[in-house]
Amino acid sequence: MSKQATLAAPGAAHKRSSKQLREQIDAYTMLLPTILGVMIFFAVPLAISLYLSFTSARISTAVGEAKFVGLENYLNVFKDSNFYLALRNTMIFSAATLLLSTVPALILAVLLNEKIRGQAFFRALFFIPVVASVVAVSLLWRYLLNIDFGFVNYAFSLLGLPRIPWLTSPDWALLSVILVFSWKTIGYNMVIFLAGLQGISRPLYEAASIDGATRWQQFMRITVPMLSPTTFFILITTLINCLQVFDVPYALGYGRSTTIGPADSMLTVVPLLYREGFILDHMGYSSSLAWVLFIMIMAITFLQFRISNRWVNYE
């Protein structure tokens, strides 16, 4: 009996190993399209971009013909006044957009989490800008904010307020980008907040009500702490999107010249690297700008994760 068991054991082990091998082959076969997609559309272009950032590459020349210039492109980035202007605009844009797209989204989520008439309709209404085409929305706002025939200035004139040169004055142009981008982002953040709110246990609020806590006290001492992981996720993703913003300032501010907005007042880092690489044909310098931005985003994200331990509650 023991001899038969000994003979059967290797056969069973062989069957198990063959089954595991087939499962691994099936798994990698299903993962293969994703792996190839990442390699072709992400890893390879990333490596080429890193190589180009150390060269004097231009679109009109082949990659192999580019002259190696070492760190010259990176040194030129920090000597470029346009880079500092774009960086300043990006930081102002990011800070303002974080505030305008997070706080209203939280307020809307709290209101729409209650049982009110037309709840589904209002949720869909606020989410529509998220799924709308960015370029189409930006072009629409370009007409709405027009100083002569735009609806926004027309409404101001009806109220007796002066017309505002939203898109033609350097003092107002960046604010226009902030408002349009925030308007388009609020719906997404609202949905994420709604998901977080629905994960908070209702008995916590019932116990707080029995103890005499007001709605504001419940919000500050239950909702805000319990939503801290959701808030952290929204802050991270929104900030990364803000630092990489391209379509809204480009669609609102690009005209017949190469400036983005009046006197480059809408210029952020990504439109700058696009202009340098694809319009002015400085592909090597543009690649170095992209890597500087990448390092900045990584550093800011790492800092956010380090600070999050002080205020994010995962319990």
Sequence and secondary structure as in RCSB ss.txt:
>XXXX:A:sequence
MSKQATLAAPGAAHKRSSKQLREQIDAYTMLLPTILGVMIFFAVPLAISLYLSFTSARISTAVGEAKFVGLENYL
NVFKDSNFYLALRNTMIFSAATLLLSTVPALILAVLLNEKIRGQAFFRALFFIPVVASVVAVSLLWRYLLNIDFG
FVNYAFSLLGLPRIPWLTSPDWALLSVILVFSWKTIGYNMVIFLAGLQGISRPLYEAASIDGATRWQQFMRITVP
MLSPTTFFILITTLINCLQVFDVPYALGYGRSTTIGPADSMLTVVPLLYREGFILDHMGYSSSLAWVLFIMIMAI
TFLQFRISNRWVNYE
>XXXX:A:secstr
 HHHHHHHHHHHHHHHHHHHHHHHHHHHHHHHHHHHHHIIIIIHHHHHHHHHTTB   TTS GGG  B TTHHHH
HHTT HHHHHHHHHHHHHHHHHHHHHHHHHHHHHHHHTS  TTHHHHHHHHHHHHHS HHHHHHHHHHHT TTT 
HHHHHHHHTT     TTT HHHHHHHHHHHHHHHHHHHHHHHHHHHHHTS HHHHHHHHHTT  HHHHIIIIIHH
HTHHHHHHHHHHHHHHHHT  HHHHHHHB SSS BSGGGTT  HHHHHHIIIIIS  HHHHHHHHHHHHHHHHHH
HHHHHHHHTTT    
